[in-house]
Amino acid sequence: MKTNMSTYQEDAAVQKKRWIILIVLNLFTFMATLDGSIVNIALPALSDDLGLPIAEIEWVTTAYLMAICAAILFFGKLGDMIGKIKVFKLGTVIFIIGSLLCGFSESLPFLIVSRVIQAIGASMTMANSQGIVTDIFPAKERGKALGLIGTFVSLGSIAGPSLGGIIVSSIGWEYIFWVNVPIGLIALVMGWKVLPVDLVKVKSKIDVPGSSMFALFILTLFAGLLLGQQTGYGNAWIIISLAVAAIAFVVFLRIEATREEPLLQLSLFKNQMFSVSILCGFLVFASNFCVNIIAPFYTQNMLNLSPFEAGLLLMLLPICMVVVSPLSGALSDKIGSELLTFAGLIVMFIAQFGLARLHERSSILLVGLWIGMIGIGSGLFQSPNNSLIMSQVPRTQLGSAGSVNSLVRNVGMVVGITLATSILFHVMSREAGYRVTGLVPDRPELFLSGMHTVFTVSACICLAAALLTGWRMYSSYSGKRSLSRAKG
């Protein structure tokens, strides 16, 4: 489909299909983010089938997240250069191929390579979907559209354990990957029919030094954080890995500051609204993934719920998000985003603080209330925050901005998981008087003590994000008031 229009908003054919386009984008967004968490619950089955210890099989999850984070800025920049829609389409094909290969894996190396292929496709779609939405949808509908993208991002991230449990117990771990194939093919056919040609392209060169240094930073950071949980952060190799990550990050920033065509436009972060919104997004995902990793253990081991019952209880979070997020996105188009993000963060803070007060005899209704409130708060926050981020960026940098937003989300997931498990085992070890790296039979008080500390920390993270948002609201209000007085 070719067009002489300068923007998609002027193209009647594109506008007529814009909601179908959004469905296609959301399908791949959901699958790509779902695959970051759905595998966790299948790790025991994978371990048994492949005859490997859990410590080794965990790399099935880790390799996927590492590959996405290492590549996502590159594909965001590539989308700005050769076309966001072109990169998105190619990413869908690669993701489907990777998913198919994962299900056929009979060894750990083959499965990890397949997961990396899958992650490359996922990063290509993640990096460009928000930019495509911002390009296609008019400003009055952008918050609603980005809100729906945000809903499916969070749904994919959070619904993994419960949905994965149902699939693994019903038809086998292979179908965690194979379920992507028919859904992906349907979305692929739809996408090739409705997605328009790219209008916005930037003449630029690939930033090889920046891309290489950023990949080194991500790989050494994640390796240090995730291996540190198993061996302890006092291990010499872990310290070296984290030190290399810090050096690589500093070098990356220096490279980007001096290059004419950098991988990451550092000028984006000079915009206060963009920077604060990105930081708040990171804090929320880190906080939510503290809950995501701890809640399954609490519901099954402390409340003695079955995996199926626990999955249903935890599904309250994504269900509440599904209801609230589109409404929040639509409302942000009318009243602005700042108040909604602040309200969402306050709701999440209250819910996280409530979780920190639970014990082994807590009411299921009370647990469900706090879980549902986190979903409501996340729904209130995510859509307006995404709209704030993408509305601050020029059209020529939408791919880069979308990739930064997706990168921050994935890093937040890893940091949240690492922070939660590190705090949990540290507190349990301190209470037990010896090193603990798992649940201790007949000592529920050890887990509960660690869980209380984790949720208190995650509540404080939400509070910090709320204070940042409150400061941003005050600064914005003061600026508008000063401008009004100057005009008067």
DRENDO-1510 file (C-alpha; in Angstrom, 1 decimal, always signed):
<recs>
REC; n; res; u; v; w
REC; 1; MET; +0.0; +0.0; +0.0 .
REC; 2; LYS; +1.7; +3.2; -1.1 .
REC; 3; THR; +0.7; +6.7; -0.1 .
REC; 4; ASN; +1.7; +10.2; -0.9 .
REC; 5; MET; +0.6; +11.5; +2.5 .
REC; 6; SER; +3.1; +13.1; +4.8 .
REC; 7; THR; +1.5; +11.5; +7.9 .
REC; 8; TYR; -0.7; +8.5; +8.6 .
REC; 9; GLN; -3.3; +10.7; +10.1 .
REC; 10; GLU; -3.9; +12.2; +6.6 .
REC; 11; ASP; -4.4; +8.8; +5.0 .
REC; 12; ALA; -8.0; +7.7; +5.2 .
REC; 13; ALA; -7.2; +4.1; +4.3 .
REC; 14; VAL; -4.8; +3.8; +7.2 .
REC; 15; GLN; -7.1; +5.5; +9.6 .
REC; 16; LYS; -9.9; +3.1; +8.7 .
REC; 17; LYS; -7.7; +0.2; +9.7 .
REC; 18; ARG; -6.0; +1.7; +12.7 .
REC; 19; TRP; -7.7; -0.4; +15.3 .
REC; 20; ILE; -7.0; -3.6; +13.3 .
REC; 21; ILE; -3.4; -2.6; +13.2 .
REC; 22; LEU; -3.5; -2.1; +16.9 .
REC; 23; ILE; -4.8; -5.7; +17.4 .
REC; 24; VAL; -1.9; -7.0; +15.3 .
REC; 25; LEU; +0.6; -5.0; +17.4 .
REC; 26; ASN; -1.0; -6.2; +20.6 .
REC; 27; LEU; -0.9; -9.8; +19.7 .
REC; 28; PHE; +2.8; -9.8; +19.2 .
REC; 29; THR; +3.4; -7.5; +22.2 .
REC; 30; PHE; +1.5; -10.0; +24.4 .
REC; 31; MET; +3.3; -13.0; +23.1 .
REC; 32; ALA; +6.8; -11.4; +23.3 .
REC; 33; THR; +6.3; -10.2; +26.9 .
REC; 34; LEU; +4.5; -13.4; +27.9 .
REC; 35; ASP; +7.5; -15.5; +26.9 .
REC; 36; GLY; +9.7; -13.6; +29.4 .
REC; 37; SER; +7.8; -15.0; +32.3 .
REC; 38; ILE; +5.7; -18.0; +31.2 .
REC; 39; VAL; +8.7; -20.4; +31.1 .
REC; 40; ASN; +9.4; -20.0; +34.8 .
REC; 41; ILE; +6.6; -22.3; +35.9 .
REC; 42; ALA; +7.7; -24.9; +33.3 .
REC; 43; LEU; +11.3; -25.1; +34.6 .
REC; 44; PRO; +10.7; -28.2; +36.8 .
REC; 45; ALA; +9.2; -30.1; +33.8 .
REC; 46; LEU; +12.0; -28.9; +31.5 .
REC; 47; SER; +14.6; -30.0; +34.1 .
REC; 48; ASP; +13.1; -33.5; +34.3 .
REC; 49; ASP; +12.7; -33.9; +30.5 .
REC; 50; LEU; +16.3; -32.7; +29.7 .
REC; 51; GLY; +17.9; -34.2; +32.9 .
REC; 52; LEU; +19.4; -31.0; +34.1 .
REC; 53; PRO; +19.5; -29.2; +37.5 .
REC; 54; ILE; +17.3; -26.1; +38.0 .
REC; 55; ALA; +20.4; -23.9; +38.2 .
REC; 56; GLU; +21.3; -24.7; +34.6 .
REC; 57; ILE; +17.7; -24.7; +33.2 .
REC; 58; GLU; +17.1; -21.2; +34.6 .
REC; 59; TRP; +19.2; -19.9; +31.6 .
REC; 60; VAL; +16.2; -20.7; +29.4 .
REC; 61; THR; +14.5; -17.7; +30.9 .
REC; 62; THR; +17.7; -15.6; +31.5 .
REC; 63; ALA; +19.0; -16.0; +27.9 .
REC; 64; TYR; +15.7; -14.6; +26.5 .
REC; 65; LEU; +15.7; -11.5; +28.7 .
REC; 66; MET; +19.4; -10.9; +28.2 .
REC; 67; ALA; +19.1; -11.1; +24.4 .
REC; 68; ILE; +16.1; -8.7; +24.3 .
REC; 69; CYS; +17.8; -6.1; +26.4 .
REC; 70; ALA; +21.1; -6.4; +24.5 .
REC; 71; ALA; +19.4; -5.9; +21.1 .
REC; 72; ILE; +16.4; -3.7; +21.7 .
REC; 73; LEU; +18.1; -0.3; +21.4 .
REC; 74; PHE; +19.8; -1.4; +18.1 .
REC; 75; PHE; +16.4; -2.4; +16.6 .
REC; 76; GLY; +14.8; +0.8; +17.8 .
REC; 77; LYS; +17.5; +2.8; +16.0 .
REC; 78; LEU; +17.2; +0.5; +12.9 .
REC; 79; GLY; +13.5; +1.1; +12.9 .
REC; 80; ASP; +14.1; +4.9; +12.7 .
REC; 81; MET; +16.6; +4.3; +9.8 .
REC; 82; ILE; +14.9; +1.8; +7.5 .
REC; 83; GLY; +11.3; +1.9; +8.8 .
REC; 84; LYS; +9.6; +0.8; +12.0 .
REC; 85; ILE; +7.0; -1.2; +10.2 .
REC; 86; LYS; +9.6; -3.1; +8.1 .
REC; 87; VAL; +11.6; -4.1; +11.2 .
REC; 88; PHE; +8.4; -5.0; +13.1 .
REC; 89; LYS; +7.3; -7.3; +10.2 .
REC; 90; LEU; +10.6; -9.1; +10.1 .
REC; 91; GLY; +10.6; -9.5; +13.8 .
REC; 92; THR; +7.3; -11.3; +13.7 .
REC; 93; VAL; +8.7; -13.9; +11.3 .
REC; 94; ILE; +11.8; -14.4; +13.4 .
REC; 95; PHE; +9.8; -14.7; +16.6 .
REC; 96; ILE; +7.5; -17.4; +15.1 .
REC; 97; ILE; +10.5; -19.4; +13.8 .
REC; 98; GLY; +12.2; -19.2; +17.2 .
REC; 99; SER; +9.0; -20.3; +19.0 .
REC; 100; LEU; +8.7; -23.3; +16.7 .
REC; 101; LEU; +12.3; -24.3; +17.3 .
REC; 102; CYS; +11.9; -24.0; +21.1 .
REC; 103; GLY; +9.2; -26.7; +21.2 .
REC; 104; PHE; +11.4; -29.1; +19.2 .
REC; 105; SER; +14.4; -28.7; +21.5 .
REC; 106; GLU; +15.9; -31.9; +23.0 .
REC; 107; SER; +19.0; -30.4; +24.6 .
REC; 108; LEU; +19.8; -27.2; +26.6 .
REC; 109; PRO; +22.2; -25.6; +24.0 .
REC; 110; PHE; +19.6; -26.0; +21.3 .
REC; 111; LEU; +16.8; -24.6; +23.5 .
REC; 112; ILE; +18.9; -21.6; +24.5 .
REC; 113; VAL; +19.9; -20.9; +20.9 .
REC; 114; SER; +16.2; -21.1; +19.9 .
REC; 115; ARG; +15.3; -18.8; +22.8 .
REC; 116; VAL; +17.8; -16.2; +21.6 .
REC; 117; ILE; +16.3; -16.4; +18.1 .
REC; 118; GLN; +12.9; -15.9; +19.6 .
REC; 119; ALA; +14.2; -13.0; +21.7 .
REC; 120; ILE; +15.7; -11.2; +18.6 .
REC; 121; GLY; +12.3; -11.3; +17.0 .
REC; 122; ALA; +10.6; -10.2; +20.2 .
REC; 123; SER; +13.1; -7.2; +20.5 .
REC; 124; MET; +12.4; -6.1; +16.9 .
REC; 125; THR; +8.6; -6.0; +17.6 .
REC; 126; MET; +8.9; -4.5; +21.1 .
REC; 127; ALA; +11.3; -1.7; +20.0 .
REC; 128; ASN; +9.0; -0.4; +17.3 .
REC; 129; SER; +5.3; -1.1; +18.3 .
REC; 130; GLN; +4.9; +2.0; +20.4 .
REC; 131; GLY; +6.5; +4.2; +17.7 .
REC; 132; ILE; +4.1; +2.7; +15.1 .
REC; 133; VAL; +1.1; +3.5; +17.3 .
REC; 134; THR; +2.3; +7.0; +18.0 .
REC; 135; ASP; +2.8; +7.6; +14.2 .
REC; 136; ILE; -0.6; +6.1; +13.2 .
REC; 137; PHE; -3.0; +7.3; +15.9 .
REC; 138; PRO; -4.1; +11.0; +16.1 .
REC; 139; ALA; -3.3; +12.8; +19.4 .
REC; 140; LYS; -6.8; +12.6; +20.7 .
REC; 141; GLU; -6.7; +8.7; +20.6 .
REC; 142; ARG; -3.1; +8.2; +21.3 .
REC; 143; GLY; -3.5; +7.7; +25.1 .
REC; 144; LYS; -6.2; +5.0; +24.5 .
REC; 145; ALA; -4.1; +3.2; +21.9 .
REC; 146; LEU; -0.9; +3.3; +23.9 .
REC; 147; GLY; -3.0; +2.3; +27.0 .
REC; 148; LEU; -4.0; -0.9; +25.2 .
REC; 149; ILE; -0.4; -1.6; +24.2 .
REC; 150; GLY; +0.5; -1.1; +27.9 .
REC; 151; THR; -2.2; -3.4; +29.0 .
REC; 152; PHE; -1.0; -6.2; +26.8 .
REC; 153; VAL; +2.6; -5.6; +27.9 .
REC; 154; SER; +1.7; -5.9; +31.5 .
REC; 155; LEU; -0.7; -8.8; +30.8 .
REC; 156; GLY; +2.0; -10.7; +29.1 .
REC; 157; SER; +4.5; -10.0; +31.8 .
REC; 158; ILE; +2.3; -10.8; +34.8 .
REC; 159; ALA; -0.1; -13.6; +33.4 .
REC; 160; GLY; +2.8; -15.9; +32.6 .
REC; 161; PRO; +2.9; -18.0; +35.8 .
REC; 162; SER; -0.8; -18.7; +35.9 .
REC; 163; LEU; -1.3; -19.3; +32.2 .
REC; 164; GLY; +1.9; -21.4; +32.0 .
REC; 165; GLY; +0.7; -23.6; +34.8 .
REC; 166; ILE; -2.5; -24.4; +33.0 .
REC; 167; ILE; -0.6; -25.2; +29.7 .
REC; 168; VAL; +2.1; -27.3; +31.3 .
REC; 169; SER; -0.3; -29.4; +33.4 .
REC; 170; SER; -2.7; -29.9; +30.5 .
REC; 171; ILE; -0.7; -30.5; +27.3 .
REC; 172; GLY; +3.0; -30.3; +28.1 .
REC; 173; TRP; +5.8; -27.7; +28.2 .
REC; 174; GLU; +6.4; -27.7; +24.4 .
REC; 175; TYR; +3.0; -26.0; +23.9 .
REC; 176; ILE; +4.2; -23.0; +25.9 .
REC; 177; PHE; +6.2; -22.2; +22.8 .
REC; 178; TRP; +4.1; -23.8; +20.1 .
REC; 179; VAL; +0.9; -21.8; +21.1 .
REC; 180; ASN; +2.7; -18.8; +19.7 .
REC; 181; VAL; +2.9; -20.3; +16.2 .
REC; 182; PRO; -0.8; -20.4; +15.1 .
REC; 183; ILE; -1.6; -17.1; +16.9 .
REC; 184; GLY; +1.5; -15.6; +15.4 .
REC; 185; LEU; +0.7; -16.8; +11.8 .
REC; 186; ILE; -2.8; -15.3; +12.1 .
REC; 187; ALA; -1.4; -12.0; +13.3 .
REC; 188; LEU; +1.3; -12.1; +10.6 .
REC; 189; VAL; -1.2; -12.5; +7.8 .
REC; 190; MET; -3.3; -9.7; +9.2 .
REC; 191; GLY; -0.3; -7.5; +9.6 .
REC; 192; TRP; +1.0; -7.9; +6.0 .
REC; 193; LYS; -2.5; -6.9; +4.8 .
REC; 194; VAL; -3.2; -3.9; +7.0 .
REC; 195; LEU; +0.2; -2.4; +8.0 .
REC; 196; PRO; +1.1; +0.5; +5.7 .
REC; 197; VAL; +4.4; +1.3; +4.2 .
REC; 198; ASP; +6.9; +3.3; +6.2 .
REC; 199; LEU; +6.7; +7.1; +5.8 .
REC; 200; VAL; +9.4; +8.2; +8.3 .
REC; 201; LYS; +13.0; +7.1; +7.8 .
REC; 202; VAL; +16.2; +8.8; +8.9 .
REC; 203; LYS; +19.4; +8.7; +7.0 .
REC; 204; SER; +22.0; +7.4; +9.5 .
REC; 205; LYS; +24.7; +4.9; +10.1 .
REC; 206; ILE; +24.8; +1.9; +12.5 .
REC; 207; ASP; +26.6; +2.8; +15.7 .
REC; 208; VAL; +28.8; -0.3; +16.0 .
REC; 209; PRO; +31.0; +0.8; +18.9 .
REC; 210; GLY; +27.9; +2.0; +20.9 .
REC; 211; SER; +25.9; -1.2; +20.1 .
REC; 212; SER; +28.8; -3.4; +21.1 .
REC; 213; MET; +29.5; -1.6; +24.3 .
REC; 214; PHE; +25.8; -1.6; +25.3 .
REC; 215; ALA; +25.5; -5.4; +24.6 .
REC; 216; LEU; +28.6; -5.9; +26.8 .
REC; 217; PHE; +27.0; -3.8; +29.6 .
REC; 218; ILE; +23.8; -5.8; +29.5 .
REC; 219; LEU; +25.4; -9.2; +29.3 .
REC; 220; THR; +27.8; -8.6; +32.2 .
REC; 221; LEU; +25.2; -6.8; +34.3 .
REC; 222; PHE; +22.6; -9.6; +34.0 .
REC; 223; ALA; +25.2; -12.4; +34.4 .
REC; 224; GLY; +26.5; -10.7; +37.6 .
REC; 225; LEU; +23.0; -10.1; +39.1 .
REC; 226; LEU; +21.6; -13.5; +38.3 .
REC; 227; LEU; +24.6; -15.7; +39.1 .
REC; 228; GLY; +25.1; -13.6; +42.3 .
REC; 229; GLN; +21.9; -15.1; +43.7 .
REC; 230; GLN; +23.3; -18.6; +43.4 .
REC; 231; THR; +26.9; -18.1; +44.5 .
REC; 232; GLY; +26.7; -14.9; +46.6 .
REC; 233; TYR; +27.8; -11.4; +45.6 .
REC; 234; GLY; +31.1; -11.8; +47.4 .
REC; 235; ASN; +32.3; -14.2; +44.7 .
REC; 236; ALA; +35.3; -12.7; +42.8 .
REC; 237; TRP; +33.9; -13.5; +39.3 .
REC; 238; ILE; +30.6; -11.8; +40.2 .
REC; 239; ILE; +32.4; -8.7; +41.4 .
REC; 240; ILE; +34.5; -8.6; +38.2 .
REC; 241; SER; +31.3; -9.1; +36.1 .
REC; 242; LEU; +29.5; -6.2; +37.8 .
REC; 243; ALA; +32.6; -4.0; +37.6 .
REC; 244; VAL; +33.0; -4.7; +33.8 .
REC; 245; ALA; +29.3; -3.8; +33.5 .
REC; 246; ALA; +29.8; -0.4; +35.2 .
REC; 247; ILE; +32.9; +0.4; +33.1 .
REC; 248; ALA; +31.1; -0.6; +29.9 .
REC; 249; PHE; +28.1; +1.6; +30.8 .
REC; 250; VAL; +30.3; +4.6; +31.4 .
REC; 251; VAL; +32.2; +4.0; +28.1 .
REC; 252; PHE; +28.9; +3.6; +26.3 .
REC; 253; LEU; +27.7; +7.0; +27.6 .
REC; 254; ARG; +31.0; +8.6; +26.5 .
REC; 255; ILE; +30.7; +7.1; +23.0 .
REC; 256; GLU; +27.1; +8.2; +22.6 .
REC; 257; ALA; +27.9; +11.7; +23.8 .
REC; 258; THR; +30.6; +12.2; +21.1 .
REC; 259; ARG; +29.1; +10.4; +18.1 .
REC; 260; GLU; +27.2; +12.3; +15.4 .
REC; 261; GLU; +24.8; +9.4; +14.9 .
REC; 262; PRO; +24.5; +7.6; +18.2 .
REC; 263; LEU; +22.6; +4.4; +19.0 .
REC; 264; LEU; +20.8; +6.3; +21.8 .
REC; 265; GLN; +20.0; +10.0; +21.6 .
REC; 266; LEU; +21.0; +11.2; +25.0 .
REC; 267; SER; +19.2; +14.5; +24.3 .
REC; 268; LEU; +16.0; +12.6; +24.9 .
REC; 269; PHE; +16.8; +12.6; +28.6 .
REC; 270; LYS; +17.1; +16.4; +28.7 .
REC; 271; ASN; +13.4; +16.4; +28.6 .
REC; 272; GLN; +12.3; +16.3; +32.2 .
REC; 273; MET; +8.9; +14.7; +31.5 .
REC; 274; PHE; +10.5; +12.0; +29.4 .
REC; 275; SER; +13.2; +11.1; +32.0 .
REC; 276; VAL; +10.9; +11.1; +35.0 .
REC; 277; SER; +8.3; +9.0; +33.1 .
REC; 278; ILE; +11.0; +6.5; +32.1 .
REC; 279; LEU; +12.3; +6.2; +35.6 .
REC; 280; CYS; +8.9; +5.8; +37.1 .
REC; 281; GLY; +8.2; +3.0; +34.5 .
REC; 282; PHE; +11.3; +1.2; +35.6 .
REC; 283; LEU; +10.4; +1.5; +39.3 .
REC; 284; VAL; +6.9; +0.2; +38.8 .
REC; 285; PHE; +8.1; -2.9; +36.8 .
REC; 286; ALA; +10.8; -3.6; +39.5 .
REC; 287; SER; +8.2; -3.3; +42.2 .
REC; 288; ASN; +5.6; -5.4; +40.4 .
REC; 289; PHE; +8.0; -8.2; +39.7 .
REC; 290; CYS; +8.9; -8.4; +43.4 .
REC; 291; VAL; +5.3; -9.4; +43.8 .
REC; 292; ASN; +5.3; -11.6; +40.7 .
REC; 293; ILE; +8.2; -13.8; +42.0 .
REC; 294; ILE; +7.2; -14.0; +45.7 .
REC; 295; ALA; +3.3; -14.3; +45.5 .
REC; 296; PRO; +3.3; -17.8; +43.9 .
REC; 297; PHE; +5.4; -19.2; +46.8 .
REC; 298; TYR; +3.2; -17.4; +49.4 .
REC; 299; THR; -0.1; -18.6; +47.9 .
REC; 300; GLN; +1.0; -22.2; +47.4 .
REC; 301; ASN; +3.4; -22.8; +50.4 .
REC; 302; MET; +1.9; -20.6; +53.1 .
REC; 303; LEU; -1.9; -20.6; +52.1 .
REC; 304; ASN; -1.7; -24.2; +50.9 .
REC; 305; LEU; -3.5; -23.5; +47.6 .
REC; 306; SER; -3.1; -25.8; +44.6 .
REC; 307; PRO; -1.1; -24.4; +41.6 .
REC; 308; PHE; -4.5; -24.0; +39.8 .
REC; 309; GLU; -6.1; -22.2; +42.7 .
REC; 310; ALA; -3.1; -20.0; +43.2 .
REC; 311; GLY; -3.1; -19.2; +39.4 .
REC; 312; LEU; -6.7; -18.2; +39.6 .
REC; 313; LEU; -6.1; -15.9; +42.6 .
REC; 314; LEU; -3.1; -14.3; +40.9 .
REC; 315; MET; -5.1; -13.8; +37.7 .
REC; 316; LEU; -6.9; -11.0; +39.6 .
REC; 317; LEU; -4.0; -8.7; +38.9 .
REC; 318; PRO; -4.1; -9.0; +35.0 .
REC; 319; ILE; -7.9; -9.1; +35.0 .
REC; 320; CYS; -8.1; -5.8; +36.9 .
REC; 321; MET; -5.5; -4.3; +34.5 .
REC; 322; VAL; -7.5; -5.4; +31.5 .
REC; 323; VAL; -10.5; -3.5; +32.8 .
REC; 324; VAL; -8.8; -0.4; +34.1 .
REC; 325; SER; -5.9; +0.3; +31.6 .
REC; 326; PRO; -8.0; +1.1; +28.5 .
REC; 327; LEU; -10.3; +3.3; +30.6 .
REC; 328; SER; -7.2; +5.1; +32.1 .
REC; 329; GLY; -5.7; +5.5; +28.6 .
REC; 330; ALA; -9.0; +7.0; +27.2 .
REC; 331; LEU; -9.3; +9.3; +30.2 .
REC; 332; SER; -5.7; +10.5; +29.9 .
REC; 333; ASP; -6.6; +11.8; +26.4 .
REC; 334; LYS; -9.2; +14.1; +28.0 .
REC; 335; ILE; -7.7; +15.2; +31.4 .
REC; 336; GLY; -4.0; +14.5; +30.9 .
REC; 337; SER; -1.7; +11.8; +32.2 .
REC; 338; GLU; -0.1; +13.2; +35.3 .
REC; 339; LEU; -2.9; +12.9; +37.8 .
REC; 340; LEU; -3.7; +9.4; +36.7 .
REC; 341; THR; -0.1; +8.1; +37.0 .
REC; 342; PHE; +0.1; +9.6; +40.5 .
REC; 343; ALA; -3.2; +8.0; +41.6 .
REC; 344; GLY; -2.1; +4.6; +40.2 .
REC; 345; LEU; +1.2; +4.8; +42.1 .
REC; 346; ILE; -0.6; +5.6; +45.4 .
REC; 347; VAL; -3.0; +2.6; +44.9 .
REC; 348; MET; +0.0; +0.3; +44.3 .
REC; 349; PHE; +1.8; +1.7; +47.3 .
REC; 350; ILE; -1.2; +0.9; +49.6 .
REC; 351; ALA; -1.6; -2.6; +48.1 .
REC; 352; GLN; +2.1; -3.4; +48.4 .
REC; 353; PHE; +2.1; -2.2; +52.0 .
REC; 354; GLY; -1.0; -4.4; +52.6 .
REC; 355; LEU; +0.9; -7.4; +51.2 .
REC; 356; ALA; +3.7; -6.8; +53.7 .
REC; 357; ARG; +1.2; -7.4; +56.5 .
REC; 358; LEU; +0.0; -10.9; +55.4 .
REC; 359; HIS; +0.7; -14.1; +57.3 .
REC; 360; GLU; +0.0; -17.8; +56.9 .
REC; 361; ARG; -3.6; -17.5; +58.2 .
REC; 362; SER; -4.6; -14.4; +56.1 .
REC; 363; SER; -8.0; -14.4; +54.5 .
REC; 364; ILE; -8.1; -15.3; +50.7 .
REC; 365; LEU; -10.4; -12.3; +50.3 .
REC; 366; LEU; -7.8; -10.0; +51.8 .
REC; 367; VAL; -5.0; -11.4; +49.6 .
REC; 368; GLY; -7.3; -11.1; +46.6 .
REC; 369; LEU; -8.1; -7.5; +47.5 .
REC; 370; TRP; -4.4; -6.5; +47.6 .
REC; 371; ILE; -3.6; -8.4; +44.4 .
REC; 372; GLY; -6.5; -6.8; +42.6 .
REC; 373; MET; -5.5; -3.3; +43.8 .
REC; 374; ILE; -2.0; -3.8; +42.3 .
REC; 375; GLY; -3.8; -4.5; +39.0 .
REC; 376; ILE; -6.0; -1.4; +39.3 .
REC; 377; GLY; -3.0; +0.8; +40.2 .
REC; 378; SER; -0.9; -0.7; +37.4 .
REC; 379; GLY; -3.8; -0.1; +35.0 .
REC; 380; LEU; -4.1; +3.5; +36.1 .
REC; 381; PHE; -0.4; +4.1; +35.8 .
REC; 382; GLN; +0.8; +2.3; +32.7 .
REC; 383; SER; -1.3; +3.8; +29.9 .
REC; 384; PRO; -0.9; +7.5; +30.8 .
REC; 385; ASN; +2.8; +6.9; +31.5 .
REC; 386; ASN; +3.4; +5.4; +28.1 .
REC; 387; SER; +1.5; +8.3; +26.5 .
REC; 388; LEU; +3.6; +10.8; +28.4 .
REC; 389; ILE; +6.8; +9.1; +27.2 .
REC; 390; MET; +5.9; +8.9; +23.6 .
REC; 391; SER; +4.3; +12.3; +23.3 .
REC; 392; GLN; +7.6; +14.0; +24.3 .
REC; 393; VAL; +9.5; +12.6; +21.3 .
REC; 394; PRO; +9.9; +13.9; +17.7 .
REC; 395; ARG; +8.7; +11.6; +15.0 .
REC; 396; THR; +12.2; +10.8; +13.8 .
REC; 397; GLN; +13.1; +9.3; +17.2 .
REC; 398; LEU; +9.9; +7.4; +18.0 .
REC; 399; GLY; +11.7; +4.0; +17.4 .
REC; 400; SER; +14.5; +4.9; +19.7 .
REC; 401; ALA; +12.1; +6.2; +22.4 .
REC; 402; GLY; +9.9; +3.1; +22.1 .
REC; 403; SER; +13.0; +0.8; +22.4 .
REC; 404; VAL; +14.2; +2.7; +25.5 .
REC; 405; ASN; +10.8; +2.3; +27.1 .
REC; 406; SER; +10.8; -1.4; +26.3 .
REC; 407; LEU; +14.4; -1.8; +27.5 .
REC; 408; VAL; +13.6; -0.1; +30.8 .
REC; 409; ARG; +10.6; -2.4; +31.3 .
REC; 410; ASN; +12.7; -5.6; +30.7 .
REC; 411; VAL; +15.5; -4.4; +32.9 .
REC; 412; GLY; +12.9; -3.5; +35.6 .
REC; 413; MET; +11.7; -7.1; +35.4 .
REC; 414; VAL; +15.2; -8.5; +36.0 .
REC; 415; VAL; +16.0; -6.1; +38.7 .
REC; 416; GLY; +12.7; -6.8; +40.5 .
REC; 417; ILE; +13.3; -10.6; +40.4 .
REC; 418; THR; +16.9; -10.2; +41.5 .
REC; 419; LEU; +16.1; -7.7; +44.3 .
REC; 420; ALA; +13.2; -9.8; +45.6 .
REC; 421; THR; +15.1; -13.1; +45.7 .
REC; 422; SER; +18.2; -11.5; +47.1 .
REC; 423; ILE; +16.3; -9.8; +50.0 .
REC; 424; LEU; +14.2; -12.9; +50.7 .
REC; 425; PHE; +17.2; -15.3; +51.0 .
REC; 426; HIS; +19.3; -12.7; +52.9 .
REC; 427; VAL; +16.6; -12.2; +55.5 .
REC; 428; MET; +15.8; -16.0; +55.7 .
REC; 429; SER; +19.6; -16.7; +56.1 .
REC; 430; ARG; +19.9; -14.1; +58.9 .
REC; 431; GLU; +16.9; -15.5; +60.8 .
REC; 432; ALA; +18.0; -19.1; +60.3 .
REC; 433; GLY; +21.6; -18.6; +61.2 .
REC; 434; TYR; +22.9; -20.3; +58.0 .
REC; 435; ARG; +22.8; -19.7; +54.3 .
REC; 436; VAL; +19.4; -20.3; +52.8 .
REC; 437; THR; +18.6; -20.4; +49.1 .
REC; 438; GLY; +15.1; -22.0; +49.2 .
REC; 439; LEU; +12.1; -22.7; +51.3 .
REC; 440; VAL; +12.9; -24.4; +54.7 .
REC; 441; PRO; +10.4; -27.2; +55.6 .
REC; 442; ASP; +8.5; -26.6; +58.9 .
REC; 443; ARG; +9.9; -23.1; +59.2 .
REC; 444; PRO; +7.2; -20.8; +57.6 .
REC; 445; GLU; +8.2; -17.9; +59.8 .
REC; 446; LEU; +11.5; -17.7; +57.9 .
REC; 447; PHE; +9.8; -17.2; +54.5 .
REC; 448; LEU; +7.2; -14.8; +56.0 .
REC; 449; SER; +9.9; -12.7; +57.5 .
REC; 450; GLY; +11.7; -12.4; +54.2 .
REC; 451; MET; +8.4; -11.8; +52.3 .
REC; 452; HIS; +7.5; -9.0; +54.7 .
REC; 453; THR; +10.8; -7.3; +54.0 .
REC; 454; VAL; +10.5; -7.7; +50.2 .
REC; 455; PHE; +7.0; -6.2; +50.1 .
REC; 456; THR; +8.0; -3.4; +52.4 .
REC; 457; VAL; +10.9; -2.6; +50.0 .
REC; 458; SER; +8.6; -2.9; +46.9 .
REC; 459; ALA; +6.1; -0.5; +48.6 .
REC; 460; CYS; +8.9; +2.0; +49.2 .
REC; 461; ILE; +9.8; +1.8; +45.5 .
REC; 462; CYS; +6.2; +2.6; +44.6 .
REC; 463; LEU; +6.2; +5.5; +47.1 .
REC; 464; ALA; +9.5; +6.8; +45.6 .
REC; 465; ALA; +7.9; +6.8; +42.1 .
REC; 466; ALA; +4.8; +8.5; +43.5 .
REC; 467; LEU; +6.9; +11.3; +45.0 .
REC; 468; LEU; +8.7; +11.7; +41.7 .
REC; 469; THR; +5.4; +12.0; +39.9 .
REC; 470; GLY; +4.0; +14.4; +42.5 .
REC; 471; TRP; +7.1; +16.6; +42.0 .
REC; 472; ARG; +6.6; +16.4; +38.3 .
REC; 473; MET; +3.0; +17.5; +38.7 .
REC; 474; TYR; +4.0; +20.4; +40.9 .
REC; 475; SER; +6.7; +21.5; +38.5 .
REC; 476; SER; +4.3; +21.4; +35.6 .
REC; 477; TYR; +1.7; +23.3; +37.4 .
REC; 478; SER; +4.1; +25.9; +38.6 .
REC; 479; GLY; +5.5; +26.3; +35.0 .
REC; 480; LYS; +2.0; +26.8; +33.6 .
REC; 481; ARG; +1.1; +29.2; +36.4 .
REC; 482; SER; +4.3; +31.3; +35.7 .
REC; 483; LEU; +3.6; +31.3; +32.0 .
REC; 484; SER; +0.0; +32.5; +32.6 .
REC; 485; ARG; +1.2; +35.3; +34.8 .
REC; 486; ALA; +3.8; +36.4; +32.2 .
REC; 487; LYS; +1.1; +36.5; +29.6 .
REC; 488; GLY; -1.2; +38.4; +32.0 .
</recs>
